[in-house]
Amino acid sequence: MTGKYRLNQPALALVAVNGHHESFTIPADETLDLNGKTFNGERLMDVVWNGKVVMMFTADLKLATVVI
């Protein structure tokens, strides 16, 4: 699954900060770039949002995104 996707609902994301992970919510209608990984059972995958690599749960991405 590659390309640009739009969130149709807010979704949780994680980012590494000083050796630990911090969570935050990406609002609906934001654009995400998926870089080639597929939804193959991995729990988390890297996604580019606003020029930053963040981690998102694949289950959230399956439910909350549409291809643009």
N, C-alpha and C positions, 0 to 999 in steps of 0.2 A: 504494500500500500504506500504509494508515493504521491507527492503533489501537495497542493494547497487545500486546506479544509477550513470550514467555518464552524465555530461552536454554536449550536442552537440553544444551549443552556449553559449556565456557569459550570465550571469543572475544576477540581482540585489539581494542583501542580506542586512539585517539589523541586527545590534547588539546593545544591550543596553550599554551605556557608561555614567556613572555619571548622571543617571536620565533622559537621553534622548536617542534617537536612532540615530545612524550614519549609513549611507548607503555606500556600496562599491560593486564592481562588482567581482563576482567569474568568473574566466576565463573558457573558453571551455575546455573540456577534464578532468575536475576535477571530483573526486568521492565524492558522497554524500551518507550519511546513513539516511534512513527514518525509524523512529522508531515506526511505527504502526498506526499512524493517517492516515485516508483515505482522499482523495480529495473530501470532502463532502460539499463543499460550503463555507468552512472557507476561509477567504481571505489570511491569513498568517498561516504558519505552521513551527514548529521547525524542523530543519535539522542539522545533525552533519556534519561539514566540517572541515578537518584538526584538528580533536579533539576538536573543539569548536562548541557550539550550537549557531546557527544563525537562523534568521527568513527569510523565503522566501515566495513570493507570490505563491499561488497554481496555478494560471494561468501560471506563468513562468515555474513552475515545470512540468506542463502537456505538455507544448510545447517544453521544452528544455532538457528533460531527456530521457535516454534509460536505460533499465534494464541491469545490467552486472552480 
